[in-house]
Amino acid sequence: MERLRRTMLFIPGGSEKVLTKGLGLDVDSLILDLEDSVAAEKKASAREAVAEALKGSDFGRKEKVVRINSLKTEHGRSDIDVVVRGRPDTLLLPKVEKPQDIRDYDVRVAEAEEREGLAPGSVGLMALIESPMGIVHIDAIALANSRIKGLLFGAADFTRETRGRITSDRFELYYPMMRILLAARVAGIDAIDTPYFDIKDPIGLERHTQQAKDMGYDGKALIHPSQVEVVNRVFTPSREEVEYSQKVLKAFEKAKAEGRGATQLDGKLIENVHVAMAQRILKIAEMTGLTGVQMRR
């Protein structure tokens, strides 16, 4: 597990006020957006502001992510050239539809790294999957390049292209969500759920977030600070989960010491698969820095 990505918050690129607020939030990643949230006439100034913010602001443990414009637009190349000067952790690539898209970004980013004196591969990539074509090629996209750190589902554009709608239970999105998840797991990278677009509906947000966690997703993209608490809470192990995971490891170690490959705990079989799941829960808990009464109940 490279890093936590429970909460990935979009903020408009070039807005110093919003960035200052975002830096004070308990999120794992800040996505400085140069695409949808920036008007065409302001993109040049926004990308310069983002590069300066990356260099001059204290992000702490937060992942520094920038959503650039597509290389298919007039802004994409300039975004990469300027933003890489600020040494972002990750670039979020919009509207990725095939593995060649990833390879094209890799070439451009490698050129920018060399100009800036950065080690090859310093800047990671995350693919935003927003179309049926992206789902059709999702396996190849996930495995296209070693820079790829994760796949982020963009349900709004995806649903526009399918001519459907996003419902409260999201049955209509289970297929693309599982395709993204499986491709991410095969590639050993993160799967991030789509934003929830009704910022005044915390109940719906929690329902969708819990769905994503139950599927196996690593986190969720956010569009408003009010969504941070709910998503962090769902994707952070509870005290009960942590305590049970500790009991699983203790019981399994005891069984191993006695020459057994499996055991029982509270009437349930415990073997290697359960140990791996318990270890992941404890690793996430450790990375959050939360212990004891601070853990969600």
C-alpha positions, 0 to 999 in steps of 0.5 A, spaced: 500 500 500 503 506 497 499 511 500 492 512 503 487 515 498 480 515 502 478 522 500 481 525 494 478 532 494 477 536 487 479 544 488 479 549 482 486 550 480 488 557 481 484 559 487 488 561 493 483 562 497 480 555 496 487 551 496 488 554 503 482 551 506 483 545 502 490 544 506 487 545 512 482 539 511 483 532 513 483 529 506 488 524 503 489 527 496 488 534 494 486 534 486 488 541 483 483 542 477 485 545 471 480 542 467 472 543 468 473 548 473 477 553 469 474 557 464 478 557 457 481 564 458 483 563 465 487 556 463 494 559 462 494 563 469 491 557 473 496 553 471 502 557 473 498 559 479 498 551 480 505 550 479 507 556 484 502 553 489 505 546 488 512 549 490 510 554 495 505 551 499 505 546 505 501 540 503 503 535 509 502 528 508 497 530 502 498 527 495 499 533 490 494 531 484 493 536 478 487 534 473 490 537 467 487 538 460 487 532 455 493 532 450 487 532 445 486 539 447 490 545 446 492 546 453 494 539 455 501 539 453 502 546 456 499 543 463 504 538 463 510 542 461 508 548 467 505 543 472 511 538 472 515 544 474 512 544 481 513 537 482 506 534 483 505 527 486 500 525 481 497 527 474 490 526 473 488 524 466 481 526 463 477 522 459 482 516 458 479 511 453 485 506 451 492 504 453 495 509 447 492 515 451 497 513 457 503 512 453 502 519 450 502 522 457 508 518 459 512 520 453 510 528 455 511 527 462 518 524 461 520 529 457 518 534 462 521 530 468 528 530 464 527 538 463 526 539 470 532 534 473 527 530 476 528 522 476 524 518 471 518 516 474 517 521 479 510 523 477 505 518 477 499 518 473 492 516 475 486 515 469 480 518 469 475 513 466 469 517 464 466 513 458 464 506 455 470 506 451 474 507 457 470 501 460 471 497 454 479 498 454 480 498 462 484 492 463 489 494 458 489 501 461 490 499 468 496 495 465 499 500 460 504 503 464 508 503 471 506 510 472 499 508 473 497 509 480 490 508 480 483 509 476 478 514 478 471 513 475 467 519 472 460 517 473 457 523 470 460 523 463 459 516 463 452 516 464 451 522 459 454 517 454 450 511 456 444 516 456 442 513 463 442 516 470 445 515 476 440 512 481 440 512 489 442 504 489 446 505 483 445 498 480 446 501 473 453 502 475 455 496 478 458 493 471 463 499 470 464 499 477 466 492 478 470 492 471 474 498 474 475 495 480 478 488 477 482 492 473 485 495 478 486 489 482 490 485 477 494 491 476 496 492 483 493 500 483 488 503 487 480 504 485 477 510 486 469 511 486 466 517 483 464 524 486 457 524 489 454 530 486 448 532 491 452 536 496 446 537 501 445 529 501 449 526 506 445 520 507 446 519 499 453 520 500 454 515 505 450 510 502 454 510 495 460 511 499 459 504 503 457 501 497 464 503 494 467 500 500 463 494 500 465 492 493 473 493 495 474 500 492 480 504 496 477 511 496 472 516 493 473 523 490 469 529 493 467 535 490 465 539 497 469 540 504 462 538 507 463 531 504 470 529 507 467 527 514 462 522 511 467 519 506 473 519 511 469 515 516 466 510 512 473 508 509 477 508 516 477 502 520 472 502 526 475 500 533 471 494 532 474 492 526 481 493 528 480 489 535 477 483 531 483 484 526 488 484 532 484 477 535 485 474 528 492 475 527 493 473 535 489 466 533 492 465 527 499 466 530 497 461 536 495 456 531 501 456 527 505 455 533 501 449 534 503 446 527 496 448 524 494 452 518 487 454 520 483 455 526 477 458 529 475 465 532 468 466 535 465 460 531 468 462 524 474 459 520 480 463 520 486 461 515 490 465 510 485 469 506 482 472 513 489 474 515 491 478 509 484 482 510 486 483 517 493 485 516 490 490 511 485 493 516 491 494 521 495 497 516 490 502 514 489 504 521 496 505 522 497 509 516 491 514 519 494 515 525 488 514 529 488 509 535 483 508 541 477 512 542 479 516 536 477 510 531 470 511 529 465 506 532 
